[in-house]
Amino acid sequence: MNVELQKKALEKVGNPHTLINIISRRVRQLNAGSGGISRPFVTDTQTLGAGDIALRELLEDKIGWELPQDITPAAPPKKRRRH
């Protein structure tokens, strides 16, 4: 993958783990084939791999990635006591 695209995408997203999840999901979609969502949303992809296409789509706002603002952790399940 293109290092410059990676740096720009990381600046946009802010979290490397989130970036990995976004790009890997999109790469799987692109590699799935059979039209629809598996087609690139950017033009001039002749010399680009699936990872670079996904990065360009993210940078050009062709795919979304926003996280919900209010993230509250789920409460752990209560343990049942045996009698």
URKALIN-V389211 format. One record per pair of residues at least 4 apart in sequence whose ideal C-beta (glycine too) atoms are under 6 Angstrom apart, sorted by the first residue. I is the first residue (numbers start at 0). GAP is how many residues later the second one is. Records with the same first field share a line. If there is no record, write none. Layout:
I: GAP  GAP
//
This chain:
0: 5  50  51
1: 50
4: 50
7: 51
8: 10  46  49  50
9: 9
12: 5  6
19: 4
21: 43
22: 31
25: 28
26: 23  24  27
28: 8  9
29: 8  20
30: 19
31: 6
32: 5
39: 5  13
40: 16  21
41: 14  15
44: 8
47: 4  5
55: 4
56: 5  6
57: 5
//
